[in-house]
């Protein structure tokens, strides 16, 4: 069986099915380049939840940009300016334009771009002319997710980006391993204070396999170990997630639900405000120089 790239309709939008021998990724460019379903050997790894979609909540693998997760008081500070913020950023439900679709002998991938300018309703919340491109690909038992920020301004562009994957528990006892060194202290509103607490002092050790069902987390971690993958161990298969060095933070979210989330982020929650308060390293805020591009990559490897 070779690679396939199939098109069909879903919820009134065109979708693209990237299909390999054992792995499929279903992408909806018109709904934020969301990878709303991932299937490995017939098992749904990325959960689809119709009720969450209908009420506008996150689902699948949404793109959180330029302000992943929460911002204190729904405001962000950039130098002397203050802008309105949105929970989970500005782009997760916006239509991307498909810019490249390739189905080769060994790889299939799809790229979509979003032009950020005055035509966007929320441009005043982030007034930086730019283009965000997301590329999703499948090769063998690997799924890749890449991003690129193209700064079209004559000034530096600050940003944070993250994914928020909803992993289906599949009715199994799933264990996770997250190679991070510290937890970011948070307020009752789940806003990081800037203080980092060593993993040894948190009472929860994520650097060794721990059952998801024993965790009650919605927390930001940092000190990510570059070159060491996050591991999701199901009873009959596992998923490893490798990240480029810009993905310095991880959010772990384990609600009482049939899913859990392990979210690679280039930054902390509330990254703009942390940076403004002087917690520059802790914030993880990224910058693109005028007229330049910057990006990163996540690789999901599925195996028995």
C-alpha positions as CSV (number, residue, x, y, z in Angstrom):
1,X,0.0,0.0,0.0
2,X,1.4,3.4,-1.0
3,X,0.8,6.8,0.4
4,X,-2.5,8.5,-0.2
5,X,-3.9,12.0,0.0
6,X,-7.7,12.0,-0.1
7,X,-10.1,14.9,0.0
8,X,-13.6,14.9,1.4
9,X,-16.1,17.1,3.2
10,X,-16.5,17.3,7.0
11,X,-18.8,19.7,8.9
12,X,-19.2,21.7,5.7
13,X,-15.4,22.1,5.2
14,X,-13.0,20.4,2.9
15,X,-10.6,18.0,4.7
16,X,-7.5,16.2,3.7
17,X,-6.7,12.7,4.8
18,X,-3.0,11.9,4.8
19,X,-2.8,8.1,4.7
20,X,0.1,5.8,5.1
21,X,0.4,2.1,5.6
22,X,-0.5,2.1,9.4
23,X,-1.0,5.8,10.1
24,X,-3.6,8.4,9.1
25,X,-3.9,12.1,9.9
26,X,-7.0,14.0,9.0
27,X,-6.5,17.8,8.6
28,X,-9.0,20.6,8.3
29,X,-7.3,23.7,6.9
30,X,-10.5,25.7,7.0
31,X,-10.7,25.2,10.8
32,X,-7.3,26.4,11.8
33,X,-5.2,23.6,10.2
34,X,-6.5,21.4,12.9
35,X,-5.3,17.7,12.8
36,X,-8.6,16.6,14.2
37,X,-8.1,12.9,13.9
38,X,-5.0,10.6,14.0
39,X,-5.4,6.9,13.6
40,X,-2.7,4.3,14.1
41,X,-3.4,0.7,13.1
42,X,-7.1,1.3,13.3
43,X,-7.0,2.9,16.8
44,X,-8.0,6.6,17.2
45,X,-5.0,8.2,19.0
46,X,-6.2,11.8,18.6
47,X,-9.7,12.0,20.0
48,X,-12.6,13.6,18.1
49,X,-15.4,15.1,20.3
50,X,-18.4,16.4,18.5
51,X,-19.8,18.1,21.6
52,X,-16.5,20.1,22.0
53,X,-16.5,21.1,18.4
54,X,-20.2,22.3,18.5
55,X,-19.6,24.6,21.5
56,X,-16.3,26.0,20.1
57,X,-14.0,24.3,22.6
58,X,-10.6,22.9,21.6
59,X,-10.4,19.4,20.0
60,X,-8.0,17.4,17.8
61,X,-4.6,19.2,17.6
62,X,-5.4,22.9,17.5
63,X,-2.8,25.6,16.8
64,X,-2.4,28.0,19.7
65,X,-0.7,31.3,18.5
66,X,0.6,33.9,19.3
67,X,-0.5,33.5,23.0
68,X,-0.9,29.8,24.0
69,X,-3.4,29.1,26.8
70,X,-4.1,32.0,29.2
71,X,-3.0,35.6,29.5
72,X,-3.4,37.5,32.7
73,X,-6.6,39.6,32.7
74,X,-6.9,38.8,28.9
75,X,-4.2,41.4,28.2
76,X,-0.7,41.2,26.9
77,X,2.1,43.8,27.3
78,X,4.6,44.4,24.5
79,X,7.0,47.2,25.4
80,X,4.8,50.2,26.1
81,X,1.7,48.8,24.3
82,X,-1.1,46.7,25.8
83,X,-3.3,44.5,23.6
84,X,-6.4,42.4,24.1
85,X,-5.8,38.7,24.3
86,X,-7.9,35.6,23.7
87,X,-7.8,32.2,25.5
88,X,-5.7,29.8,23.3
89,X,-4.6,32.6,20.9
90,X,-6.1,34.0,17.8
91,X,-5.8,31.5,15.0
92,X,-7.2,28.1,16.1
93,X,-10.6,28.5,14.2
94,X,-9.4,30.6,11.3
95,X,-9.2,29.3,7.7
96,X,-5.8,28.5,6.3
97,X,-5.1,28.5,2.6
98,X,-3.6,25.3,1.3
99,X,-0.2,26.2,-0.2
100,X,1.2,22.7,-0.9
101,X,0.0,19.2,-1.1
102,X,2.4,16.3,-2.0
103,X,1.8,12.6,-2.2
104,X,5.0,10.8,-2.9
105,X,6.1,7.2,-2.8
106,X,7.3,7.4,0.8
107,X,5.8,10.6,2.2
108,X,2.6,12.6,2.1
109,X,2.3,16.1,3.5
110,X,0.1,19.2,3.5
111,X,1.0,22.9,4.1
112,X,-1.4,25.7,4.9
113,X,-0.8,29.4,5.4
114,X,-2.6,32.2,7.2
115,X,-1.9,35.8,6.2
116,X,-2.1,38.0,9.3
117,X,-3.0,41.5,8.3
118,X,-5.9,44.1,8.6
119,X,-8.3,41.6,6.9
120,X,-8.2,39.6,10.2
121,X,-10.9,40.7,12.7
122,X,-8.4,40.4,15.6
123,X,-5.5,42.1,13.9
124,X,-5.5,44.9,16.5
125,X,-4.8,42.3,19.2
126,X,-1.5,41.4,17.5
127,X,-0.6,44.2,14.9
128,X,2.3,42.4,13.2
129,X,2.0,41.8,9.4
130,X,3.1,38.2,9.0
131,X,2.4,34.8,7.6
132,X,2.0,31.6,9.7
133,X,2.5,28.3,7.9
134,X,1.7,24.9,9.3
135,X,2.9,21.7,7.6
136,X,1.7,18.2,8.5
137,X,3.3,15.1,7.1
138,X,3.4,11.3,7.3
139,X,6.3,9.1,6.5
140,X,6.3,5.5,7.6
141,X,5.2,5.5,11.3
142,X,6.1,9.1,11.8
143,X,3.8,12.2,11.8
144,X,5.5,15.5,11.6
145,X,4.0,18.9,12.6
146,X,6.0,22.0,11.6
147,X,5.4,25.7,11.8
148,X,7.0,28.8,10.3
149,X,6.5,32.5,11.2
150,X,7.3,34.9,8.4
151,X,7.7,38.4,9.8
152,X,6.8,41.0,7.2
153,X,7.2,43.9,9.4
154,X,10.1,46.4,9.8
155,X,10.2,45.6,13.5
156,X,10.8,42.5,15.6
157,X,7.9,40.1,16.0
158,X,7.4,38.4,19.4
159,X,5.3,35.2,19.6
160,X,4.5,31.9,21.3
161,X,3.1,28.8,19.6
162,X,1.9,25.5,20.9
163,X,-0.2,22.5,20.0
164,X,-3.0,21.2,22.3
165,X,-3.5,17.5,21.3
166,X,-6.4,15.6,22.7
167,X,-5.0,12.0,23.1
168,X,-7.7,9.3,23.3
169,X,-7.2,7.0,26.2
170,X,-8.7,4.2,24.1
171,X,-10.1,2.6,27.4
172,X,-6.5,1.7,28.3
173,X,-4.2,2.4,31.3
174,X,-1.9,4.9,29.6
175,X,1.4,6.0,31.2
176,X,3.3,9.2,30.3
177,X,6.9,10.2,30.6
178,X,7.7,14.0,30.3
179,X,11.5,14.9,30.4
180,X,11.2,18.3,32.2
181,X,13.1,19.6,35.2
182,X,10.7,22.0,36.8
183,X,7.2,23.1,37.4
184,X,6.1,26.7,37.0
185,X,4.4,28.0,40.1
186,X,0.9,29.4,39.3
187,X,-1.8,31.5,40.9
188,X,-5.3,30.3,41.6
189,X,-6.2,31.6,38.1
190,X,-3.5,29.3,36.7
191,X,-1.2,32.2,35.7
192,X,2.5,31.4,36.2
193,X,4.2,33.7,38.7
194,X,7.7,33.3,37.1
195,X,9.0,31.1,39.8
196,X,10.3,27.6,38.9
197,X,10.0,24.8,41.3
198,X,12.3,21.7,40.8
199,X,10.5,18.6,39.8
200,X,11.8,16.9,43.0
201,X,9.8,19.3,45.1
202,X,6.5,19.0,43.2
203,X,5.4,15.7,44.6
204,X,4.7,14.4,41.1
205,X,7.6,12.8,39.1
206,X,6.9,13.0,35.4
207,X,10.4,11.9,34.3
208,X,9.5,8.3,34.9
209,X,6.4,6.5,33.5
210,X,3.4,7.5,35.5
211,X,-0.3,6.4,34.9
212,X,-2.4,9.2,33.6
213,X,-5.3,8.1,35.8
214,X,-3.3,8.9,38.9
215,X,-2.7,12.5,37.8
216,X,-4.8,15.6,38.3
217,X,-2.8,18.2,36.4
218,X,-3.3,21.4,34.4
219,X,0.2,22.7,34.8
220,X,3.1,24.2,33.0
221,X,6.5,22.5,33.0
222,X,9.9,23.7,31.7
223,X,13.5,22.7,31.6
224,X,12.7,20.3,28.7
225,X,15.5,17.9,27.9
226,X,16.3,18.4,24.2
227,X,16.9,15.0,22.5
228,X,14.7,13.1,24.9
229,X,11.2,12.4,23.7
230,X,8.0,12.6,25.6
231,X,6.5,9.0,25.8
232,X,2.9,8.0,25.8
233,X,2.7,4.3,26.6
234,X,-0.5,2.5,25.8
235,X,-1.0,-1.2,26.6
236,X,-0.4,-2.3,23.0
237,X,1.5,0.6,21.4
238,X,3.4,3.8,22.2
239,X,3.8,7.3,20.9
240,X,7.1,9.3,21.3
241,X,7.2,13.0,20.7
242,X,10.5,14.7,19.7
243,X,10.8,18.5,19.6
244,X,13.2,21.0,18.3
245,X,15.0,23.2,20.8
246,X,12.5,26.0,20.6
247,X,9.8,23.9,22.3
248,X,11.0,24.6,25.9
249,X,7.8,24.2,27.8
250,X,5.1,21.5,28.2
251,X,1.6,21.7,29.6
252,X,0.2,18.5,31.0
253,X,-3.6,18.4,31.3
254,X,-5.3,15.3,32.8
255,X,-9.0,15.9,33.4
256,X,-11.6,13.3,34.4
257,X,-12.4,12.6,30.8
258,X,-11.7,9.9,28.1
259,X,-8.8,12.0,26.9
260,X,-5.6,13.7,28.2
261,X,-3.3,16.4,26.8
262,X,0.4,16.8,26.7
263,X,1.1,20.1,25.0
264,X,4.5,21.1,23.5
265,X,4.9,24.8,23.7
266,X,7.7,27.2,22.7
267,X,6.8,29.3,25.7
268,X,5.0,29.4,29.0
269,X,1.4,30.2,29.6
270,X,1.2,34.1,29.8
271,X,4.5,34.4,28.0
272,X,4.2,38.0,26.9
273,X,3.4,39.3,30.4
274,X,6.1,37.2,32.0
275,X,8.6,38.6,29.6
276,X,7.4,42.1,30.4
277,X,7.8,41.5,34.1
278,X,11.4,40.6,33.6
279,X,11.1,36.8,33.5
280,X,12.6,36.6,30.1
281,X,14.0,33.1,30.1
282,X,11.1,31.7,32.1
283,X,8.6,33.1,29.5
284,X,10.1,31.4,26.5
285,X,8.9,34.2,24.3
286,X,10.3,33.9,20.8
287,X,11.3,36.7,18.4
288,X,11.6,36.9,14.6
289,X,13.8,39.7,13.2
290,X,12.3,42.1,10.6
291,X,11.9,40.4,7.2
292,X,13.0,37.0,8.5
293,X,11.4,33.6,9.2
294,X,11.5,31.3,12.1
295,X,10.1,27.8,12.8
296,X,10.2,24.5,14.6
297,X,9.2,20.9,14.3
298,X,7.5,18.1,16.3
299,X,7.9,14.5,15.4
300,X,5.4,11.9,16.6
301,X,6.6,8.3,16.2
302,X,4.1,5.4,16.6
303,X,5.3,1.9,17.3
304,X,4.3,-1.4,19.0
